[in-house]
């Protein structure tokens, strides 16, 4: 049985190294992609729900009638402000149907009440269903999403 060996010297070795480098850089550029507006619209209700639930949690033990007028107004204002929720897709990483996105969140032009301006979500895509939000993830998942 013969052993196959390949020896590259000079410009051939440089060409192979350049090709591997081009592939690696192209891969990193390609995984950072922009998604369509449907991806952002998929995430919006989950962000709004999380912000409202965070503001409601301090009143969880009391009924609506037990709240003062100021507390009722604050809860109502939070719910109404969610109509002015702005979600901007910053970037996305991943291939095919499994993507992790980074979004910037504003409520009526200001930072959200919970203070979390940047959020990360794992999305999946199906030709039949479109974009589906799987879960909110941390920044680490976004940065480690290489494939």
N, C-alpha and C positions, 0 to 999 in steps of 0.2 A: 504494500500500500504506500502510495507516494504522499508526501506531506506538501501541502500548498503553502507557500510563503510569499509574501508581497513585501518588497523593499521599495520605499519611496525616498528619493533624494532630491535635493535642490528645489526646483520650481514645482515638482509634483507634490512634495511634502507640504510646501507652502499653500498649494491649491487645496489640498485636503483639509488643512487647518483652517483656511479661509472659508471653505464650505461648511465645516462644522460650526465655526463661529457665526456665520450667516444664519444657519439653522437655529442656533440657540437664541440669537437676538430676534429673529423673526418670530420664534415661538413666544418670547416674552411680549413682543408688541402685539401679536395676534390675540393673546389671552386677555388683554385689556381692550375691551370693545364696548361700543355703545349699544344699548338695547332699545327697542321701540317703546312708544308711550304706554302700551298695554302693560308692560312690566311694572312701570311706576304706578299705574292705576290698580294693579293687583296688590301692591304693598300698602297703599294709602289707608284702607279701612283698618288694617292691623295697627298702624301707627296711631291713628285717631283713637282706636279702642284702648290702646295701652296708655295714652295720655289721659283719657277720661277716667279709666280705671284707677290710675295713680292718684288723680285728684279726688275721686270718690272714696278711696280706701280709708281715709281718716274719718269718714262718716258712716262706715259700714255697719256699725252697731246700732245706729239710730234710724228711725223712720223719717220720711220727708217732713211730716208735721212737727217733729221734735226739733227741727233745725231752725235757727234764727233766720230772719229775712235776709241778712247779709250773707249767711252761709248758703241759703237757697239761691240768691242772686249769683254768688261766685260759682256754684255748680252749673247753673244755667248758662252763665257767660262762657264757661269752659266748653260746654257742649256746643254752643252756638259758634264759638271760635273755630271749632273743628271744620266748619264749612269753609274757612279761609286757610285751611292747611295746604301748605306748598311743599311738595316733595320733588327735589331735583336729583336726577341720577348723576352721580359724580363719575363713577366708572364701574366696570364689571370685569370679573376675572373668571376664566373657565372656558371649556369647550362644550359644544353640543347642548345637551339638555340640562346639564348641571352647572349652574353659574352662581357665584357669590357676588352681590352688588353692594356698593357703597353709596348711600344716599345722604343728602343734606336736607334737613327738615326746618321749616319756618312756619310759624303760626301768626297770620296777619302781619307778616313782615318782621316779626321778632323771633327770638329764640323760643323754643317750646317751654312750657311751664316746668317740665321735669329736667330741663337743662341739657338734654342729650341732643345736640345738634347733628352729629353724625351717627348713622346707624348702619348696620350690616345685615343683609338677609341672604339666605340660600334660596334660590329659585330653581324650578325645573320647567322644562318646556315640552309640550306635546302638541302635535299637529292638530289634534282634535280638541284639546282643552285650552290651548294657548299657554300663557305663563301661569304658574301656580307657586305661591309662596309656601316653602316647606317649613322654615323656621328663622327666627332672628338668631344671628350668630355674633361672635365677637370679632374684633379687628384681627386677632390672630388667625382666624379661619380665612379671612379675606387675603391676608398676606401670604398664607401658606397654600392658597389655591393655585397650584401650578398646572394641573391637568384637569 
